[in-house]
Amino acid sequence: MNKPEIIKLTKITDERGNLTFLQNGIGLPFALKRLFWTYDLKTHEIRGGHAYRKQNELICVVSGSADIIITYKDEQREVFSLNQADKALFVPANFWRHIENFATNTVLLHFSDSSYNEGDYIRNMNKYLSNE
């Protein structure tokens, strides 16, 4: 996978409800190094607003919904709406993203193939667009 795309996660259903999981080798397109979650999100705020130089990320909604907007190098934008716990957005390295339109009580899980490294972030849109 070399561009952002929605992937379907394993979903096990019975009369009691649903179970969805990820593990190295099943559903997760990379070896997991870091997991973090965002929650208590303000409905009209924006999160993200960066790209990673090397890090790949998988984002899924545990509850609620949100829109992840990808801005490509040609400044085209694509909106991915997450509102099902058995779907996730794979965002490979070097794609600008921001997240908005949070429903009340939205919780997002972020899976990464890298440990936190501030130097990996591109936080300036102009630097991202100019390939600096």
ZIVEN-V321356 format. One record per helix or strand. SS is the DSSP state (A for helix, B for strand). FROM is the first residue (numbers start at 1). TO is the last residue. Records with the same first field share a line. If there is no record, write none. Layout:
SS=FROM-TO, FROM-TO
//
This chain:
B=5-8, 10-14, 17-21, 23-24, 26-28, 34-38, 47-52, 57-63, 66-71, 77-82, 87-91, 96-100, 107-112, 121-122
A=118-120, 125-129
//
